[in-house]
Amino acid sequence: MAEITSIYGLDVEVIKKLQTKIGVKADGMIGNKTITALQAFLNQNGANIAVDGKLGPKTITALQEYVGADPDGKFGEKTANALAMKLMENQDGEKIVSSANDLENIFKQQFKDAGLS
């Protein structure tokens, strides 16, 4: 499987945050190891999916449910945004900010959610 370094707005830094959260080397590339670890992580958080290293509709749906996106099994901009926002939360679900870019993204999402963008 080819390594993926950007998908629907998930830049390398967001991918690295995801990799850190799921416990794999944070290299910014999505490959079989990252997908397998993601599937195991999702199963630990209530999903019931096969851990096969394939990013299919069931894995995407489980990810969407985890991040609070519409679970349609298709990875798109809304899922990418919800994932990026979820990765900015601490263990209590509170948003954390580690850079000016994070803060800008939080404001953009809040404006979008309020229909102001």
URSUL-V477823 format. One record per backbone hydrogen bond with DSSP energy under -0.5 kcal/mol. CO is the residue of the C=O (numbers start at 1). NH is the residue of the N-H. E is the energy in kcal/mol with one decimal. If there is no record, write none. Layout:
co:CO nh:NH e:E
co:CO nh:NH e:E
This chain:
co:4 nh:30 e:-3.4
co:7 nh:10 e:-2.0
co:9 nh:11 e:-1.2
co:10 nh:7 e:-0.8
co:11 nh:15 e:-2.4
co:12 nh:16 e:-2.6
co:13 nh:17 e:-2.0
co:14 nh:18 e:-2.4
co:15 nh:19 e:-2.7
co:16 nh:20 e:-2.5
co:17 nh:21 e:-2.2
co:18 nh:22 e:-2.2
co:19 nh:23 e:-0.9
co:19 nh:24 e:-2.5
co:20 nh:23 e:-0.6
co:25 nh:27 e:-1.7
co:29 nh:31 e:-0.8
co:30 nh:4 e:-2.0
co:31 nh:35 e:-2.5
co:32 nh:36 e:-2.9
co:33 nh:37 e:-2.4
co:34 nh:38 e:-2.5
co:35 nh:39 e:-2.7
co:36 nh:40 e:-2.3
co:37 nh:41 e:-2.5
co:38 nh:42 e:-2.9
co:39 nh:43 e:-2.2
co:40 nh:44 e:-1.9
co:41 nh:45 e:-0.9
co:42 nh:45 e:-0.6
co:42 nh:47 e:-2.6
co:43 nh:46 e:-1.4
co:50 nh:52 e:-1.0
co:54 nh:56 e:-1.6
co:56 nh:60 e:-2.5
co:57 nh:61 e:-2.7
co:58 nh:62 e:-2.2
co:59 nh:63 e:-2.5
co:60 nh:64 e:-2.8
co:61 nh:65 e:-2.5
co:62 nh:66 e:-2.1
co:63 nh:67 e:-2.4
co:64 nh:68 e:-1.2
co:64 nh:69 e:-2.6
co:70 nh:72 e:-1.9
co:74 nh:76 e:-0.6
co:76 nh:80 e:-2.5
co:77 nh:81 e:-2.7
co:78 nh:82 e:-2.4
co:79 nh:83 e:-2.6
co:80 nh:84 e:-2.5
co:81 nh:85 e:-2.3
co:82 nh:86 e:-2.5
co:83 nh:87 e:-2.3
co:85 nh:88 e:-1.3
co:86 nh:89 e:-1.6
co:88 nh:96 e:-5.1
co:90 nh:93 e:-2.0
co:94 nh:90 e:-2.7
co:99 nh:103 e:-1.9
co:100 nh:104 e:-2.4
co:101 nh:105 e:-2.5
co:102 nh:106 e:-2.2
co:103 nh:107 e:-2.3
co:104 nh:108 e:-2.6
co:105 nh:109 e:-2.5
co:106 nh:110 e:-2.5
co:107 nh:111 e:-2.6
co:108 nh:112 e:-2.5
co:109 nh:113 e:-3.2
co:110 nh:114 e:-1.6
co:111 nh:116 e:-3.2
co:111 nh:117 e:-0.6
co:112 nh:115 e:-1.6
